[in-house]
Amino acid sequence: MKGLLFAFVIVLIISEIALPSLALNDFPQPPDVGKTYSLLQVPSSLNYIVKQINATEVKYVKATNSTNATTSTKKLIHINATYSVNINLIKYNSFGNLTVSVTGNFTKDNISFYEGNFTLNPTMDPFTMEYPFITPQYLFNSTYEIQTSSYQAVFDLIKTLNLNFAGNSEKALKYIVYDSITGNNYTVTVLPNGLIYEISNSSFNMTLQSLPSIINITLENSIKALNESVINSSYEYSLYQFNPTASTILPQSQLELYYPITFSNGIVTFNEFELRILPNETVTAPRTLGGFTIYNYIDISEINQTFVSFVYNPGQDNVVFNGENFTLVNMTKVSTPIGQFNAYLYKNVSDGGNAIQYLYVAKSGLLLEYKGVEVRSGVPTTVDELKYIGDNYVSPTQTFPSHSISDTQLPYNVVNPNTSLIIAVVVTLVIVAIIILLHRRFG
């Protein structure tokens, strides 16, 4: 009996330990992080045939009445036309800025295009009608959102497909793209190299006519001092904010950041998720844009103009972080929930000395702690903090409750659910075994 019970407990423990391990292998991992791209491959020219379908336009029609007076009245007309659009790359530089010329046999009455020269940057402008090309690094086999400081686009994947184009069989991705600038939805078919083969909506359809030649642009290296080790993983931070009732900062949530794409011209794309601690809910709250629900999204910004988890030239007397200038104070030690680290301390003072920001930065450039301080009635008060707590990746769509290790003010340690189950089962079985033995001896 005792041998059987012991064997059963061992099997149970092994099975309870093995199952979570298998489940963890199924969790998705971060995208292809840790790589900096220095080559941009763009088309030199694009030629499209555009069919404009029932586009509505208001025209003023002159008429003469019975008193020989001339008047103008509004009249709605519908345009059905086919025309060509030619887009040529006429100038570019090593930062990735392009100047393109848009010409064609269309007139000002056609509403899909405007004639002239336009400047854009594919690493900063993910989707434009003036240059129907999407940087290949921004193409994902899923539904996602891309945003900049002034622009948002949703790429809702419909399907992958094969199409015959220019005598070749080409693989392509088909999306519904929501453009926040126009507020319109477009059906977009794009080739893996970023060429947009077809765009359509209710008022027009445009189709690429031939494969263009490709120009290689070597991007400048404006981030020579970037330690690539700081962009090759995900990073988690505890967020603390001032609580007036407690008169101190308290842990609020966790943030996760990682960097799918970095360009050597200083453009970085990053994911920033606030992890929720809600049972049976995804740990990340989805965004809603243009009627789409999105869990995966990337932000595009210049590397020193946004809040990221690293400083790309640590150790310098002055650095730029989140668009602001910081000055080196000294080398110091900083304590985080996972230990103590040596760090560069940087400081920024603004608002006449009433707002102070501190950065604690590891020698690698990793941000270990951010602290925001306000001077209220002459008394410095910490109003928010971020503290580094590790590089464990949590998928945005994960649905089990996530516990923050930053909750250090709890009077107990939270036990892992699997561990607690094992302990409960083992203790129960041991108690049952003792009862059986006692019953046999004294019963």
C-alpha positions in Angstrom: 0.0 0.0 0.0 2.7 2.4 1.0 4.7 1.6 -2.2 1.7 2.1 -4.4 0.9 5.4 -2.7 4.5 6.6 -3.1 4.6 5.7 -6.8 1.3 7.5 -7.4 2.6 10.6 -5.7 5.8 10.5 -7.8 3.8 10.0 -11.0 1.4 12.9 -10.1 4.3 15.2 -9.3 6.1 14.4 -12.6 2.9 14.9 -14.6 2.1 18.2 -12.9 5.6 19.5 -13.5 5.8 18.3 -17.2 2.4 19.7 -18.4 3.2 23.3 -17.7 6.6 22.9 -19.5 4.8 21.6 -22.6 2.3 24.5 -22.4 5.1 27.1 -22.2 6.6 25.8 -25.4 3.4 26.7 -27.1 3.5 30.4 -26.1 4.4 32.7 -29.0 7.8 34.4 -28.8 8.7 38.1 -29.6 9.2 39.0 -33.3 12.7 39.0 -34.9 14.2 41.3 -32.4 17.8 42.4 -32.1 18.6 43.2 -35.7 19.3 46.7 -37.1 18.6 47.1 -40.8 20.9 49.4 -42.8 19.7 48.7 -46.4 16.4 50.1 -47.8 15.2 48.6 -51.2 12.7 50.7 -52.9 11.1 50.8 -56.4 12.5 53.4 -58.9 9.1 53.8 -60.6 5.6 52.5 -60.4 3.0 52.4 -63.2 -0.7 51.8 -62.4 -3.9 51.7 -64.3 -6.7 53.2 -62.3 -10.4 52.7 -62.8 -12.5 55.3 -61.1 -16.0 53.9 -60.3 -19.0 56.1 -59.6 -17.0 58.8 -57.9 -19.3 61.6 -56.9 -18.3 65.2 -57.6 -20.1 68.5 -57.2 -19.9 70.8 -60.2 -21.4 74.3 -60.7 -23.5 74.5 -63.8 -24.3 77.9 -65.3 -27.9 78.6 -66.6 -29.8 81.5 -68.0 -33.3 82.2 -66.8 -36.2 84.0 -68.5 -34.9 87.4 -67.5 -31.6 86.7 -69.2 -29.8 86.5 -65.8 -27.0 84.0 -65.5 -27.0 81.8 -62.3 -24.9 78.9 -61.0 -26.4 75.8 -59.5 -24.9 72.7 -57.9 -25.1 69.5 -59.8 -23.9 66.0 -58.7 -22.1 64.1 -61.4 -20.7 60.5 -61.4 -17.3 59.9 -62.8 -16.4 56.6 -64.5 -13.0 56.8 -66.0 -9.8 54.8 -66.7 -6.5 56.5 -66.5 -2.8 55.8 -65.9 -0.7 57.0 -63.0 3.1 57.1 -63.2 5.2 57.5 -60.0 8.9 58.1 -60.4 11.6 58.3 -57.7 13.6 61.5 -58.6 15.7 62.0 -55.4 16.6 60.3 -52.2 19.1 60.6 -49.4 20.8 58.3 -46.9 18.2 59.0 -44.1 15.6 57.4 -46.4 13.8 60.5 -47.5 12.4 60.1 -51.0 11.1 62.7 -53.5 8.7 61.2 -56.0 6.9 62.7 -59.0 3.3 61.7 -59.7 2.1 62.2 -63.2 -0.6 60.7 -65.5 -3.4 61.4 -67.9 -5.9 62.3 -65.2 -7.3 65.8 -64.5 -8.0 67.7 -61.4 -11.6 66.3 -61.5 -10.1 62.8 -60.7 -10.2 62.4 -56.9 -7.8 59.5 -56.3 -4.5 61.3 -57.1 -2.8 64.6 -57.1 -0.1 65.6 -59.6 3.2 66.9 -58.4 6.2 66.1 -56.3 5.9 64.6 -52.8 8.5 63.9 -50.1 8.1 60.8 -47.8 10.1 58.3 -45.9 9.1 54.6 -46.1 10.6 53.9 -42.7 8.3 56.6 -41.2 5.4 56.5 -43.7 4.0 52.9 -43.8 1.2 53.5 -46.3 0.7 56.4 -48.8 -1.2 56.7 -52.0 1.6 58.9 -53.5 4.1 56.0 -53.3 2.2 52.6 -53.1 5.0 50.7 -51.4 5.2 49.2 -47.9 8.6 48.7 -46.3 8.8 44.8 -46.2 9.8 44.8 -42.5 6.3 46.3 -41.8 4.5 43.3 -43.3 3.2 40.7 -40.9 1.2 37.6 -41.4 -1.5 38.7 -39.0 -3.8 41.6 -38.1 -2.0 44.6 -36.6 -1.7 48.3 -36.3 1.1 50.7 -37.2 1.2 54.2 -35.8 3.4 57.2 -35.7 3.0 60.5 -33.8 0.5 61.7 -36.4 -0.8 58.7 -38.3 -2.4 55.3 -37.7 -3.1 52.4 -40.0 -4.7 49.0 -39.4 -3.7 46.0 -41.5 -6.4 43.4 -41.2 -5.2 40.2 -42.8 -7.7 38.6 -45.2 -5.6 35.8 -46.7 -2.4 34.9 -48.4 -2.6 34.1 -52.1 -0.7 33.3 -55.2 -1.1 35.5 -58.2 0.3 35.5 -61.7 2.1 38.8 -62.5 4.5 39.7 -65.2 4.7 36.0 -66.2 5.6 34.8 -62.8 3.7 33.2 -59.9 4.0 35.6 -56.9 3.0 35.1 -53.3 1.1 38.0 -51.8 -0.7 39.2 -48.7 -4.2 40.6 -48.9 -5.3 43.1 -46.3 -8.1 45.5 -45.5 -6.2 48.7 -44.6 -7.8 51.4 -42.5 -6.1 54.8 -43.0 -6.7 57.3 -40.2 -5.8 60.3 -42.4 -8.6 59.7 -44.9 -10.8 57.6 -42.6 -11.2 55.1 -45.5 -10.8 51.3 -45.8 -8.8 50.0 -48.7 -8.4 46.4 -50.0 -4.7 46.0 -50.5 -2.7 43.2 -52.1 1.0 43.5 -51.5 4.0 41.4 -52.7 6.6 40.2 -50.1 9.1 42.9 -51.4 6.6 45.6 -50.4 5.2 46.4 -53.9 1.5 47.1 -53.8 0.0 45.1 -56.6 -3.6 46.3 -56.2 -5.6 48.8 -54.2 -9.3 49.2 -54.3 -12.3 50.6 -52.5 -15.9 51.5 -53.5 -14.8 54.3 -55.7 -11.7 53.1 -57.5 -9.4 50.2 -58.4 -5.7 50.5 -59.3 -3.5 47.7 -60.5 0.3 47.6 -61.0 1.2 47.1 -64.6 4.8 45.9 -64.5 7.7 44.9 -62.2 9.8 48.0 -61.6 13.6 48.1 -61.0 14.7 48.3 -57.4 17.1 50.8 -55.9 19.3 50.0 -53.0 19.7 52.8 -50.4 22.4 52.4 -47.8 21.0 54.2 -44.7 23.3 56.3 -42.6 24.4 55.0 -39.3 23.2 57.6 -36.9 23.1 55.1 -34.0 26.7 53.9 -34.0 26.8 53.8 -30.2 23.7 51.6 -30.0 24.4 48.4 -28.1 22.3 45.8 -30.0 22.1 43.6 -26.9 19.5 46.1 -25.5 17.1 45.5 -28.4 17.3 41.7 -28.6 14.7 40.8 -26.0 11.5 42.0 -24.4 11.6 44.1 -21.2 9.2 44.4 -18.3 8.8 47.3 -16.0 6.7 47.9 -12.9 4.7 51.2 -13.1 4.3 53.1 -9.9 2.1 56.2 -9.5 1.5 58.7 -6.7 -1.5 57.8 -4.5 -2.9 60.9 -2.6 -4.6 58.7 0.0 -1.4 56.8 0.8 0.8 59.9 0.2 3.3 57.8 -1.6 3.7 55.9 -4.9 2.1 52.5 -5.3 2.5 49.8 -7.9 -0.2 50.2 -10.6 0.6 47.7 -13.4 3.4 46.3 -15.6 4.6 47.5 -18.9 6.3 45.3 -21.6 8.4 46.7 -24.4 10.3 45.1 -27.3 11.6 46.2 -30.6 10.7 44.2 -33.7 12.5 46.5 -36.2 15.3 49.1 -35.9 16.8 51.0 -38.8 20.4 52.4 -38.7 19.0 55.9 -39.6 17.6 56.1 -36.1 14.0 54.9 -36.8 12.8 52.4 -34.3 9.6 50.4 -34.1 8.5 49.2 -30.7 5.7 47.5 -28.9 4.5 48.8 -25.6 1.8 46.8 -23.7 0.3 47.5 -20.3 -0.3 44.1 -18.8 -3.6 43.6 -17.0 -4.0 41.4 -14.0 -7.5 40.1 -14.6 -8.6 36.5 -14.4 -9.8 34.9 -17.7 -8.9 38.0 -19.7 -6.1 38.6 -22.1 -3.2 40.3 -20.3 -3.3 43.1 -22.8 -6.4 45.2 -23.4 -7.0 45.4 -27.1 -7.2 48.7 -29.0 -10.1 49.6 -31.2 -9.5 51.7 -34.3 -11.7 52.1 -37.4 -14.0 49.3 -36.1 -11.1 46.8 -35.8 -10.0 45.2 -32.6 -6.2 44.9 -32.4 -3.9 43.1 -30.0 -0.7 43.6 -32.0 0.6 47.0 -32.8 3.9 48.8 -33.4 4.8 52.4 -32.9 7.3 54.1 -35.2 9.5 56.9 -34.0 13.0 58.4 -34.1 15.0 56.6 -31.5 15.7 59.6 -29.3 12.2 61.2 -29.7 10.2 58.6 -27.8 10.1 56.7 -24.5 12.0 53.5 -24.9 13.7 51.1 -22.6 17.3 52.2 -23.4 19.6 55.2 -24.0 21.5 54.6 -27.2 24.7 56.4 -26.2 25.2 55.8 -22.4 28.0 57.4 -20.6 28.1 60.6 -22.5 27.8 63.9 -20.6 24.6 64.7 -22.4 21.9 62.4 -23.9 18.6 62.9 -25.6 15.7 60.7 -24.3 12.0 61.1 -25.2 12.9 64.3 -27.0 14.4 66.0 -24.0 18.0 66.7 -23.0 19.5 64.9 -19.9 22.8 65.7 -18.2 25.0 63.1 -16.5 25.1 63.5 -12.7 27.3 60.6 -11.7 27.7 56.9 -11.4 25.6 55.4 -8.7 23.8 52.3 -7.6 20.1 51.7 -8.1 17.8 49.1 -6.5 15.1 47.4 -8.5 12.7 44.6 -7.5 15.2 42.1 -8.9 18.4 43.4 -7.5 20.9 46.3 -7.3 22.8 47.6 -10.3 25.6 50.1 -11.1 24.1 52.9 -13.2 24.6 56.2 -14.9 22.4 58.8 -13.3 21.0 61.4 -15.7 18.8 64.4 -14.8 16.5 66.8 -16.6 15.0 69.9 -15.0 12.1 71.9 -16.5 9.2 74.2 -15.6 11.5 76.6 -13.7 12.9 73.8 -11.6 9.4 72.4 -10.6 9.7 69.3 -12.8 12.6 66.9 -12.5 13.2 63.6 -14.3 15.8 61.0 -13.5 17.2 58.2 -15.6 19.2 55.3 -14.2 20.9 53.7 -17.1 23.1 50.5 -17.2 26.4 50.6 -19.0 24.7 48.6 -21.8 22.2 51.5 -22.2 19.3 49.6 -20.7 16.9 51.8 -18.7 16.9 50.4 -15.1 14.7 53.1 -13.6 12.8 56.3 -14.6 11.6 58.7 -11.9 9.4 61.8 -12.3 9.5 64.4 -9.5 7.3 67.4 -9.0 8.2 70.2 -6.6 5.1 71.1 -4.7 5.2 74.0 -2.2 9.0 73.6 -2.2 8.8 69.9 -1.4 10.0 67.3 -4.0 7.3 64.6 -4.6 7.9 61.5 -6.7 4.8 61.2 -8.9 5.7 58.2 -11.1 8.4 55.6 -11.5 9.3 52.8 -13.8 11.5 50.0 -12.5 13.0 47.2 -14.5 11.9 43.8 -13.4 13.3 41.4 -16.1 13.0 40.3 -19.7 10.3 37.6 -19.5 8.1 37.8 -22.6 4.3 37.8 -22.1 2.2 37.3 -25.2 -0.5 40.1 -25.7 -3.2 37.5 -26.1 -2.2 35.3 -23.1 -5.3 34.7 -21.0 -4.1 33.6 -17.6 -3.8 36.0 -14.7 -0.4 37.7 -14.5 1.0 38.6 -11.1 3.4 41.5 -10.8 6.5 40.8 -8.8 6.6 44.5 -8.0 3.9 44.0 -5.4 6.5 43.9 -2.8 4.2 45.5 -0.2 2.1 42.4 0.2 2.7 40.6 3.5 3.0 37.3 1.7 4.6 35.8 -1.4 2.3 34.6 -4.2 2.7 30.9 -5.0 2.7 29.7 -8.5 -0.7 27.9 -9.2 1.0 24.7 -10.4 3.2 24.6 -7.4 0.3 25.2 -5.0 -1.7 22.4 -6.7 1.2 20.0 -6.3 1.6 21.0 -2.6 -2.1 20.6 -2.0 -2.3 17.2 -3.6 0.9 15.9 -1.9 -0.2 17.1 1.5 -3.6 15.6 1.1 -2.2 12.2 0.1 0.3 12.2 2.9 -2.6 13.0 5.4 -4.7 10.2 3.9 -1.7 7.8 4.2 -1.2 8.7 7.8 -4.9 8.2 8.6 -4.8 4.7 6.9 -1.7 3.7 8.9 -3.2 4.9 12.1 -6.5 3.1 11.4 -4.6 -0.1 10.7 -2.6 0.2 13.9 -5.3 1.3 16.3 -8.5 0.5 14.5 
